[in-house]
């Protein structure tokens, strides 16, 4: 296998940053017009898709064609599924309480504050987290067993996300479940099947870059940052803080794994949300 093509990869970093920024700026314009900043969550998955497609075009003639196509398809499938899911979930709702609380801190224009603290920050995170998607497409040589293991891990992750989201949507659609804690299906194995799924997706995409030590070194920051965000940042930690006072949540927490799936412990009453 020949060396990693740094001279071709370096300009791609700028192109992918421009793609992520363009998605966020268009989303910002739409959000200002609608008066609803929660739509930035839809742009999260779209931003990764834009980076993957931009890199696919820019890496032609450099990386292995099979790996390039594989990484692009996997990233777009994950990103677009997530975008559609979030758009459907948020339809008909007002502003997200997270953004209401954030924008309440603004001194001056709320929209200018949102641009700096939400859109530009998320654009930078899309660029950073997508480093394996970018680097993998420049890796020469056919995908190895390690890369295909990454595909398998990605599949597990998307499965957890999609099944967990569908189970929660069905649960919430039943009026008889109003006020109850969702503790069925995958939600009885982990309190956060969607976050665990995200964790698997990004470690899986990282493995697709690991056939090149150089690509692995430049992109390992991505799954590490994503893991920290999911477990200690804006994911699990904030959601559990929000849920802490809900009736029945303490019992659910006691019997259910906080992240990595495991069989639920016996005992405890079904709670109410």
C-alpha positions in Angstrom: 0.0 0.0 0.0 1.4 3.4 -1.0 1.6 6.3 1.5 -1.3 8.5 2.5 -1.7 11.4 -0.1 -1.3 14.4 2.3 -1.0 16.9 -0.6 -4.4 15.9 -1.9 -6.0 15.5 1.5 -5.0 19.0 2.9 -7.2 21.0 0.4 -10.1 18.7 1.2 -10.1 19.9 4.8 -10.9 23.4 3.5 -13.5 22.1 1.1 -15.3 20.1 3.7 -15.2 23.0 6.1 -16.9 25.1 3.4 -19.5 22.5 2.9 -20.4 22.3 6.6 -20.4 26.0 6.9 -22.8 26.4 3.8 -25.3 23.9 5.4 -25.3 25.8 8.6 -25.6 29.2 7.1 -28.6 28.1 4.9 -30.2 26.6 7.9 -29.6 29.8 9.9 -31.4 31.8 7.2 -34.3 29.4 7.3 -34.5 29.4 11.1 -34.5 33.2 11.3 -37.3 33.3 8.7 -39.3 30.7 10.6 -38.4 32.1 14.1 -37.4 28.6 15.2 -33.8 27.7 15.9 -34.6 24.0 16.7 -34.3 23.2 13.0 -30.5 23.3 13.3 -30.8 19.8 14.7 -32.1 18.7 11.3 -29.0 20.2 9.7 -26.6 18.1 11.9 -27.1 14.9 9.8 -27.3 16.9 6.5 -24.0 18.6 7.3 -22.2 15.2 7.5 -23.9 14.1 4.3 -22.6 17.3 2.6 -19.1 16.7 3.8 -19.1 13.0 2.6 -20.4 14.0 -0.8 -17.9 16.9 -1.1 -15.0 14.6 -0.1 -16.2 11.8 -2.5 -15.9 14.3 -5.4 -12.6 15.8 -4.3 -10.9 12.4 -3.6 -11.5 11.0 -7.1 -8.2 9.5 -8.4 -6.7 9.3 -4.9 -8.4 6.8 -2.6 -9.7 3.3 -3.3 -13.1 3.6 -5.2 -14.8 0.8 -3.1 -13.8 2.5 0.2 -14.8 6.0 -1.1 -18.2 4.8 -2.1 -18.7 2.8 1.0 -17.9 5.6 3.4 -20.0 8.1 1.4 -23.1 5.8 1.4 -22.8 4.9 5.0 -22.4 8.5 6.1 -25.3 9.7 3.9 -27.6 6.9 5.0 -26.9 7.7 8.7 -27.1 11.4 8.3 -30.3 11.6 6.2 -32.1 9.0 8.4 -31.3 11.1 11.4 -32.4 14.4 9.7 -35.7 12.9 8.6 -36.4 11.5 12.0 -35.6 14.8 13.8 -37.7 16.7 11.3 -40.7 14.4 11.9 -40.3 14.5 15.6 -40.2 18.3 15.8 -43.1 18.9 13.4 -45.7 21.1 15.0 -43.6 21.9 18.1 -42.3 25.2 19.2 -38.8 26.2 20.1 -36.6 23.6 21.9 -36.2 24.4 25.6 -32.4 24.0 25.2 -32.2 26.8 22.7 -34.7 29.0 24.7 -32.4 28.7 27.7 -29.3 29.4 25.6 -30.7 32.4 23.8 -32.0 33.9 27.1 -28.3 34.6 27.8 -28.0 36.8 24.7 -27.0 40.4 25.1 -28.2 42.1 22.0 -29.4 40.3 19.0 -30.6 36.8 19.8 -30.1 35.7 16.1 -26.5 36.9 16.1 -25.9 35.1 19.3 -27.5 31.9 17.9 -25.3 32.2 14.8 -22.1 32.3 17.0 -23.1 29.8 19.7 -25.2 27.3 17.8 -24.7 27.3 14.0 -21.0 28.1 13.7 -20.2 25.8 16.7 -22.2 22.9 15.2 -20.6 23.5 11.8 -17.1 23.3 13.4 -18.2 20.1 15.2 -19.4 18.6 11.9 -16.1 19.3 10.4 -14.1 17.8 13.3 -16.3 14.7 13.8 -16.3 14.0 10.1 -12.5 13.6 9.9 -12.7 9.8 9.5 -15.2 10.2 6.7 -12.7 12.6 5.0 -9.5 10.7 5.7 -10.9 7.2 4.8 -11.8 8.4 1.3 -8.1 9.1 0.6 -6.8 5.7 1.9 -5.3 3.7 -0.9 -5.8 0.0 -1.2 -8.9 -2.2 -0.9 -10.7 -2.4 2.5 -9.3 -4.9 4.9 -11.0 -7.1 7.5 -10.7 -4.1 9.9 -12.6 -1.9 7.5 -15.4 -4.5 7.1 -15.5 -4.8 10.9 -16.2 -1.1 10.9 -19.1 -1.6 8.5 -20.5 -4.2 10.9 -20.2 -1.9 13.9 -21.8 0.9 11.9 -24.7 -1.5 11.1 -25.2 -2.3 14.8 -25.2 1.4 15.6 -27.8 2.4 13.0 -29.9 -0.6 14.0 -29.9 0.6 17.6 -30.8 4.2 16.6 -33.5 3.3 14.1 -35.1 0.6 16.3 -34.9 2.6 19.4 -36.4 5.7 17.7 -39.2 3.6 16.3 -40.0 2.0 19.6 -40.1 5.3 21.4 -42.3 6.9 18.7 -44.8 4.0 19.0 -44.8 4.3 22.8 -45.4 8.0 22.7 -48.2 7.7 20.1 -50.3 5.5 22.6 -52.3 7.8 24.8 -52.3 5.1 27.4 -48.6 5.6 27.9 -48.9 9.3 28.8 -46.8 10.1 31.9 -45.0 6.7 31.7 -41.3 6.1 31.4 -40.3 4.2 28.2 -38.7 1.0 29.6 -39.4 -1.5 26.9 -37.6 -3.1 24.0 -34.1 -1.6 23.6 -34.9 0.9 26.2 -34.9 -1.8 28.8 -31.3 -2.7 27.9 -29.9 0.8 27.8 -31.4 4.2 28.8 -29.9 5.6 25.6 -30.1 3.2 22.6 -29.9 6.2 20.2 -26.7 7.5 21.8 -25.2 4.1 22.0 -26.0 3.7 18.3 -24.3 7.0 17.5 -21.2 5.8 19.5 -21.1 2.6 17.3 -21.6 4.5 14.1 -18.6 6.8 14.6 -16.2 4.2 15.9 -17.3 2.1 12.9 -16.6 4.9 10.4 -13.2 5.4 12.2 -12.3 1.8 11.6 -12.8 2.4 7.8 -9.9 4.8 8.0 -7.6 2.5 10.0 -6.1 0.7 7.0 -3.8 3.7 6.9 -1.9 4.6 10.1 -1.7 8.2 9.0 -5.5 8.4 8.4 -6.2 6.8 11.7 -3.9 9.2 13.5 -5.5 12.3 12.0 -9.1 11.1 12.6 -9.1 9.3 16.0 -10.1 12.6 17.6 -13.5 12.2 16.0 -14.9 9.1 17.8 -13.2 10.3 21.0 -14.9 13.7 20.8 -18.2 12.1 19.8 -18.0 9.6 22.7 -17.4 12.5 25.2 -20.3 14.5 23.8 -22.7 11.5 24.0 -21.7 10.5 27.5 -20.6 13.7 29.2 -21.6 16.6 27.0 -24.9 17.5 25.4 -26.2 13.9 25.2 -26.7 11.5 28.1 -25.7 13.9 30.9 -28.1 16.7 30.0 -31.0 14.4 29.2 -30.7 12.6 32.5 -30.5 15.9 34.4 -33.7 16.9 32.7 -35.4 13.6 33.6 -34.1 13.2 37.1 -37.2 14.5 38.9 -39.7 12.5 36.8 -41.7 10.0 38.8 -40.4 6.5 38.3 -37.1 7.6 36.7 -34.9 6.7 39.7 -36.3 3.2 39.6 -35.8 2.9 35.8 -32.2 4.2 36.2 -31.5 1.7 39.0 -32.4 -1.3 36.8 -31.3 -0.2 33.4 -27.8 0.3 32.0 -26.8 3.9 31.5 -25.1 3.4 28.1 -23.7 0.0 27.1 -26.6 -2.5 26.6 -27.1 -5.3 29.1 -30.1 -7.3 30.2 -32.3 -5.3 32.6 -32.0 -6.1 36.3 -35.1 -7.6 37.9 -37.2 -5.8 40.3 -38.4 -2.2 40.5 -41.7 -0.7 39.4 -42.5 0.7 36.0 -42.3 4.4 36.3 -44.3 7.3 35.0 -43.0 10.2 32.9 
